[in-house]
């Protein structure tokens, strides 16, 4: 039986969060949640996450997993708030340790910051499986955007994070530390070997030119035929040239500094300092 998928779109960050549930309506997983953050004031809110909580409680669902497709650079994760309110295990890709080592150095975190992924309840690798009630989930390691990117395949649905966007918008950037356009191309080919009817759910949508509405669901067949970056049989050399040139012209994501510091800690803030307050760092000229 195919999973039921409920999408929650966050206008401030163009992020799509998902609740994936079994047909019995008893168990679910949450994928790529959002913690609202005002960078000018340095204040957080839980409005976006609370919408998910209210919906899950209204459906009477039990949360098995709170999954991250990768360490997001454009929004903060609400995983700890969701876990406190709903339970469930927080999972991410096993290569989170590479991301933690890289950004632990950039943010000068020191030895107190653990770089072993222990902030998460589960570290997934290629081929790992998990259960969401009656549903079987499996894991594809799909790096390129970041080293830790995963695609979660649950029934006939694949949750690709930032690896692929809607066909008219293309693919993820690859210019963050540890990113690679060639690696991303190979990861996308792995996703495109899934059955043509597999539903693909993307992590963001920005409305490509000429499209009036936001969208986040497509299929493997549509991506193979129509994706403007990799569709219609485009080769790796063509993709790498396009992607690298495009990435060189992109600006830095607005929330990258707070997002990385929080998300590499499974959504937790850094430890309070001596005055009891929490601080986020702004490294100068390091990104």
C-alpha positions as CSV (number, residue, x, y, z in Angstrom):
1,X,0.0,0.0,0.0
2,X,1.4,3.4,-0.9
3,X,2.1,5.8,1.9
4,X,0.0,8.8,2.6
5,X,2.0,12.1,2.3
6,X,1.0,15.4,3.8
7,X,3.1,18.4,2.8
8,X,3.7,21.6,4.8
9,X,5.2,24.5,2.9
10,X,7.2,27.2,4.7
11,X,7.0,30.5,2.7
12,X,9.9,32.1,4.6
13,X,12.4,29.5,3.5
14,X,10.6,27.8,0.6
15,X,11.0,24.5,2.4
16,X,8.6,21.6,2.2
17,X,8.3,19.4,5.3
18,X,6.5,16.1,5.0
19,X,4.5,13.8,7.3
20,X,4.5,10.3,5.8
21,X,2.0,7.8,7.3
22,X,0.9,4.2,6.7
23,X,-2.6,3.4,5.3
24,X,-3.8,2.2,8.7
25,X,-3.4,5.8,9.9
26,X,-1.5,4.9,13.0
27,X,2.2,5.6,12.4
28,X,4.2,8.3,10.7
29,X,7.6,9.9,10.0
30,X,8.4,13.6,9.7
31,X,10.9,14.7,7.1
32,X,12.8,18.0,7.1
33,X,11.0,20.2,9.6
34,X,11.5,23.9,10.1
35,X,12.2,26.0,13.2
36,X,11.2,29.6,12.5
37,X,14.1,32.0,13.0
38,X,14.3,35.8,12.8
39,X,18.0,36.6,12.0
40,X,17.7,40.3,12.7
41,X,16.4,39.7,16.2
42,X,18.1,36.3,16.9
43,X,14.7,34.9,18.0
44,X,13.1,31.5,17.3
45,X,9.5,30.5,17.1
46,X,7.8,27.1,16.6
47,X,4.8,28.1,14.6
48,X,5.8,26.0,11.6
49,X,6.5,22.9,13.7
50,X,3.4,23.4,15.7
51,X,1.3,23.2,12.6
52,X,2.8,19.8,12.0
53,X,2.2,18.8,15.7
54,X,-1.4,19.9,15.6
55,X,-2.1,18.0,12.4
56,X,-0.4,14.8,13.7
57,X,-2.3,15.0,16.9
58,X,-5.6,15.6,15.0
59,X,-4.9,12.4,13.0
60,X,-4.1,10.4,16.1
61,X,-0.7,9.4,14.6
62,X,2.3,7.9,16.5
63,X,5.6,9.4,15.3
64,X,8.3,6.7,14.7
65,X,10.9,8.9,13.0
66,X,12.0,12.5,12.6
67,X,14.2,12.4,9.5
68,X,16.7,14.9,8.1
69,X,17.7,14.5,4.4
70,X,20.9,16.5,5.2
71,X,22.4,19.3,7.2
72,X,20.3,22.2,5.8
73,X,22.0,25.5,5.1
74,X,18.8,27.5,4.5
75,X,16.6,26.8,7.5
76,X,16.9,25.5,11.1
77,X,15.5,22.1,12.0
78,X,12.7,21.8,14.6
79,X,13.6,18.2,15.3
80,X,14.2,18.6,19.1
81,X,10.9,20.4,19.6
82,X,9.0,17.8,17.6
83,X,10.7,15.0,19.5
84,X,9.8,16.6,22.9
85,X,6.2,16.9,21.9
86,X,5.6,13.8,19.8
87,X,8.5,11.3,20.4
88,X,10.3,9.5,17.6
89,X,13.9,9.0,16.7
90,X,16.0,11.7,14.9
91,X,17.9,10.2,11.9
92,X,20.4,11.5,9.4
93,X,23.1,10.2,7.0
94,X,26.2,8.5,8.5
95,X,28.4,11.1,6.7
96,X,27.2,13.7,9.2
97,X,30.5,13.1,10.9
98,X,32.3,14.6,7.8
99,X,30.0,17.7,7.9
100,X,30.5,18.1,11.7
101,X,34.3,17.9,11.3
102,X,34.3,20.5,8.5
103,X,32.0,23.0,10.1
104,X,33.3,22.3,13.6
105,X,36.6,23.8,12.4
106,X,34.9,26.7,10.5
107,X,33.0,27.7,13.7
108,X,36.0,27.0,16.0
109,X,33.8,24.7,18.1
110,X,36.7,23.2,20.1
111,X,36.8,19.7,21.6
112,X,33.5,20.1,23.5
113,X,31.6,19.7,20.2
114,X,31.3,16.0,19.4
115,X,32.0,15.1,15.8
116,X,30.7,11.5,15.9
117,X,27.1,12.1,15.1
118,X,26.0,11.2,18.7
119,X,23.6,14.1,18.7
120,X,21.3,12.0,16.5
121,X,19.5,8.8,17.5
122,X,20.2,7.0,14.2
123,X,22.8,7.4,11.5
124,X,21.8,5.8,8.2
125,X,24.0,4.5,5.4
126,X,23.4,3.1,1.9
127,X,20.9,0.2,1.9
128,X,19.7,0.6,5.5
129,X,16.1,0.0,6.2
130,X,13.6,1.2,8.7
131,X,9.9,0.9,9.5
132,X,7.1,3.4,9.6
133,X,4.2,1.4,11.0
134,X,3.3,-1.1,8.2
135,X,5.6,0.7,5.7
136,X,9.2,-0.3,4.9
137,X,11.6,2.5,4.3
138,X,15.0,2.2,2.6
139,X,18.0,4.6,2.3
140,X,19.9,5.8,-0.7
141,X,23.1,7.8,0.0
142,X,22.9,10.6,-2.5
143,X,25.8,13.1,-1.8
144,X,26.9,15.9,-4.0
145,X,25.0,18.8,-2.5
146,X,26.5,17.8,0.9
147,X,28.4,14.6,1.9
148,X,25.6,13.5,4.2
149,X,22.6,13.8,1.8
150,X,20.1,10.9,1.8
151,X,17.1,10.0,-0.2
152,X,14.4,8.2,1.9
153,X,12.4,5.7,-0.2
154,X,9.1,4.8,1.6
155,X,6.8,2.6,-0.4
156,X,6.4,4.3,-3.8
157,X,7.6,7.7,-2.5
158,X,11.1,9.1,-2.6
159,X,12.1,12.1,-0.4
160,X,15.1,13.6,-2.1
161,X,15.8,16.7,0.0
162,X,17.8,19.2,-2.0
163,X,19.3,16.7,-4.5
164,X,16.5,17.3,-7.1
165,X,14.0,20.1,-7.5
166,X,10.9,20.2,-9.7
167,X,11.8,19.3,-13.3
168,X,11.5,23.0,-14.4
169,X,13.9,24.2,-11.7
170,X,16.6,21.5,-11.9
171,X,19.1,20.4,-9.3
172,X,20.9,21.4,-6.1
173,X,24.0,23.6,-5.8
174,X,27.3,21.8,-5.2
175,X,29.6,24.6,-4.0
176,X,29.3,24.1,-0.2
177,X,32.3,22.4,1.5
178,X,32.3,18.7,0.6
179,X,30.0,19.3,-2.4
180,X,30.7,18.0,-5.9
181,X,28.8,18.4,-9.2
182,X,30.1,15.1,-10.5
183,X,29.1,13.3,-7.4
184,X,25.7,14.9,-7.5
185,X,25.1,13.8,-11.1
186,X,25.9,10.2,-10.1
187,X,23.6,10.4,-7.1
188,X,20.8,11.6,-9.3
189,X,21.3,8.7,-11.7
190,X,20.8,6.4,-8.7
191,X,17.5,8.1,-7.9
192,X,16.4,7.8,-11.5
193,X,16.9,4.0,-11.5
194,X,13.8,3.8,-9.3
195,X,10.6,2.7,-11.0
196,X,9.3,5.4,-13.4
197,X,6.1,5.7,-11.3
198,X,7.9,6.4,-8.1
199,X,6.7,9.7,-6.6
200,X,9.5,12.2,-5.9
201,X,9.0,14.8,-3.2
202,X,11.4,17.7,-3.2
203,X,12.7,19.6,-0.3
204,X,12.2,23.1,-1.7
205,X,10.4,24.9,-4.5
206,X,11.0,28.4,-5.8
207,X,8.5,28.6,-8.7
208,X,10.5,28.4,-11.9
209,X,9.9,31.3,-14.4
210,X,6.5,31.0,-16.0
211,X,5.0,28.8,-13.2
212,X,2.4,30.5,-10.9
213,X,2.0,27.9,-8.2
214,X,4.4,26.2,-5.8
215,X,4.8,22.5,-6.5
216,X,6.7,19.7,-4.8
217,X,5.6,16.4,-6.2
218,X,6.8,14.8,-9.4
219,X,7.8,11.4,-10.6
220,X,11.0,9.6,-11.8
221,X,9.6,9.5,-15.3
222,X,9.0,13.2,-15.4
223,X,12.5,13.9,-14.0
224,X,14.2,11.7,-16.6
225,X,12.3,13.3,-19.4
226,X,12.0,16.9,-18.4
227,X,14.5,18.0,-15.7
228,X,16.2,21.0,-17.2
229,X,19.6,20.1,-15.8
230,X,19.8,16.3,-16.1
231,X,16.8,15.2,-18.1
232,X,16.6,14.0,-21.7
233,X,19.9,12.0,-21.5
234,X,22.2,14.9,-20.6
235,X,25.8,13.6,-19.9
236,X,27.9,14.1,-16.8
237,X,30.3,16.5,-18.6
238,X,27.5,18.8,-19.7
239,X,26.0,18.8,-16.3
240,X,29.3,19.5,-14.4
241,X,30.1,22.4,-16.7
242,X,26.6,23.9,-16.3
243,X,26.4,23.3,-12.5
244,X,29.8,24.7,-11.7
245,X,29.2,27.8,-13.8
246,X,25.8,28.3,-12.2
247,X,27.0,27.8,-8.7
248,X,29.8,30.4,-9.1
249,X,27.1,33.1,-9.6
250,X,24.9,32.1,-6.6
251,X,24.8,34.1,-3.4
252,X,25.2,32.7,0.1
253,X,22.0,31.4,1.7
254,X,20.5,34.0,4.1
255,X,20.4,31.6,7.1
256,X,23.5,29.6,6.4
257,X,25.4,30.6,9.6
258,X,22.7,29.9,12.2
259,X,21.4,26.9,10.2
260,X,24.7,25.0,10.1
261,X,25.5,25.6,13.7
262,X,22.1,24.3,14.8
263,X,21.5,21.5,12.3
264,X,24.9,19.8,12.8
265,X,23.7,19.4,16.4
266,X,20.5,17.7,15.3
267,X,18.5,20.9,15.7
268,X,19.9,21.8,19.2
269,X,21.4,25.2,20.0
270,X,25.0,25.5,21.2
271,X,25.5,25.0,24.9
272,X,24.7,28.2,27.0
273,X,27.7,30.2,28.0
274,X,28.7,31.4,31.5
275,X,25.9,34.0,31.6
276,X,23.3,31.3,30.8
277,X,22.6,32.7,27.3
278,X,23.0,30.9,24.0
279,X,25.1,32.5,21.3
280,X,25.5,31.7,17.5
281,X,28.9,32.7,15.9
282,X,29.5,34.7,12.8
283,X,32.9,33.6,11.4
284,X,34.4,36.4,9.3
285,X,35.7,35.6,5.8
286,X,35.6,31.8,6.3
287,X,32.7,30.8,4.0
